[in-house]
């Protein structure tokens, strides 16, 4: 059996995990909102029309923050269409996805859902067809206590207390030709700067996210990010990035997606650091990776102008879950710069939770690695030293057979190892050394693997693919041997016997 040397030391840390690393995304797209989080006629709907079964699954994932209302939808959206009495709201064409938007759910309804789901909102302002002044109006509506036009309108609409939204995105993918109101980096930088000034004048306590490149494959990347940050560096707190992955026929390339994400993050961070140096700034720019996932970008033929059609409804396989786990490890490895991330999306649309209209909901395969890292990957990320065999890929070159990350949680004195074994042929033996932690003991080892990499979960077999307990040794020590089955995702939890 091939061996992997794995060394973790309490003195070598990447940084603290910001809980917002485990955020997600709800867009007015497909069935994410309507028959996703909101379905008034469903047997499990609450008094506000929200599906309680979906809320419980969201709480299980321990999602702390959710981006809303888009996405591409954002750049044609007038937020005032979604406030006030529902029966008086206009029905609009959504040009981004060629659907019809009934506006039954708007800012106030989303805030109700967020509060019930224990979620902080990350709202986005329209900088496509929208204006900086309208962005400021939305902040006033949400955050100002009262005695102004927009705050009094919120109170009139039944929300006496401010929503107190603290994180705001300045538009969405404004570099893309598919975006309503696409702008050059220069024009976006100027427009976003004016919006940022107005928004922070309304509420100086808010945090702002600048719109970064929508993909590493954009011809303007990373020049877009440089120009935008030169306009916005002292006005914003984060630069956003988006990246999706799919299986294009080469399993090794797909498994190695984590290497691409790693390079993408490093490029954005170095671009931000260049602007910091050029501006002679003392401020460090952080990254909001506010769209990421496995996404099969296949064309689906639908009728135009439907309400909540089934768009982008990928059914994820075991292989997808393995790749997804590797991507989560990469996010953990960069917690010193990536402070927020939004899994795109949360329900039905390329999502870990899938619902049936009027029926049940089930957990997709990617639900499980997200659940594990979100719940057990809190605390400090250790700068783990790994010496592993490698494999060659066409797209990423040589990559290690093991992609992993280790966290230490001082609250319960536990270590969590998250590990992807990319080998199609070999189990790997992790020679794990934890000398600075004293004696440690394995308390849990959960594995996702199986003979069929393309097996999925569905309404008939909702538990077809899920983590299973692996045989663990009862021995304790400063050095442990941990078996990683071939083509598997692993979570190993260790109890440290001595409190550090």
HELIX and SHEET records of a PDB file:
HELIX    1   1 UNK A   19  UNK A   22  5                                   4    
HELIX    2   2 UNK A   52  UNK A   61  1                                  10    
HELIX    3   3 UNK A   72  UNK A   76  5                                   5    
HELIX    4   4 UNK A   79  UNK A   82  5                                   4    
HELIX    5   5 UNK A   86  UNK A   88  5                                   3    
HELIX    6   6 UNK A  107  UNK A  116  1                                  10    
HELIX    7   7 UNK A  132  UNK A  143  1                                  12    
HELIX    8   8 UNK A  149  UNK A  156  1                                   8    
HELIX    9   9 UNK A  185  UNK A  202  1                                  18    
HELIX   10  10 UNK A  223  UNK A  232  1                                  10    
HELIX   11  11 UNK A  251  UNK A  255  1                                   5    
HELIX   12  12 UNK A  257  UNK A  279  1                                  23    
HELIX   13  13 UNK A  318  UNK A  333  1                                  16    
HELIX   14  14 UNK A  365  UNK A  376  1                                  12    
HELIX   15  15 UNK A  435  UNK A  437  5                                   3    
SHEET    1   A 4 UNK A 385  UNK A 387  0                                        
SHEET    2   A 4 UNK A   2  UNK A   7 -1                                        
SHEET    3   A 4 UNK A 428  UNK A 433  1                                        
SHEET    4   A 4 UNK A 479  UNK A 484 -1                                        
SHEET    1   B 7 UNK A  13  UNK A  16  0                                        
SHEET    2   B 7 UNK A 380  UNK A 382 -1                                        
SHEET    3   B 7 UNK A 402  UNK A 409 -1                                        
SHEET    4   B 7 UNK A 414  UNK A 421 -1                                        
SHEET    5   B 7 UNK A 488  UNK A 496 -1                                        
SHEET    6   B 7 UNK A 440  UNK A 448 -1                                        
SHEET    7   B 7 UNK A 468  UNK A 469 -1                                        
SHEET    1   C 7 UNK A  13  UNK A  16  0                                        
SHEET    2   C 7 UNK A 380  UNK A 382 -1                                        
SHEET    3   C 7 UNK A 402  UNK A 409 -1                                        
SHEET    4   C 7 UNK A 414  UNK A 421 -1                                        
SHEET    5   C 7 UNK A 488  UNK A 496 -1                                        
SHEET    6   C 7 UNK A 440  UNK A 448 -1                                        
SHEET    7   C 7 UNK A 476  UNK A 477 -1                                        
SHEET    1   D 9 UNK A  23  UNK A  25  0                                        
SHEET    2   D 9 UNK A  65  UNK A  68  1                                        
SHEET    3   D 9 UNK A 120  UNK A 125  1                                        
SHEET    4   D 9 UNK A 167  UNK A 170  1                                        
SHEET    5   D 9 UNK A 207  UNK A 210  1                                        
SHEET    6   D 9 UNK A 238  UNK A 245  1                                        
SHEET    7   D 9 UNK A 286  UNK A 294  1                                        
SHEET    8   D 9 UNK A 338  UNK A 343  1                                        
SHEET    9   D 9 UNK A  23  UNK A  25  1                                        
SHEET    1   E 2 UNK A  92  UNK A  94  0                                        
SHEET    2   E 2 UNK A  99  UNK A 101 -1                                        
SHEET    1   F 2 UNK A 353  UNK A 355  0                                        
SHEET    2   F 2 UNK A 361  UNK A 363 -1                                        
SHEET    1   G 2 UNK A 390  UNK A 393  0                                        
SHEET    2   G 2 UNK A 397  UNK A 400 -1                                        
END                                                                             
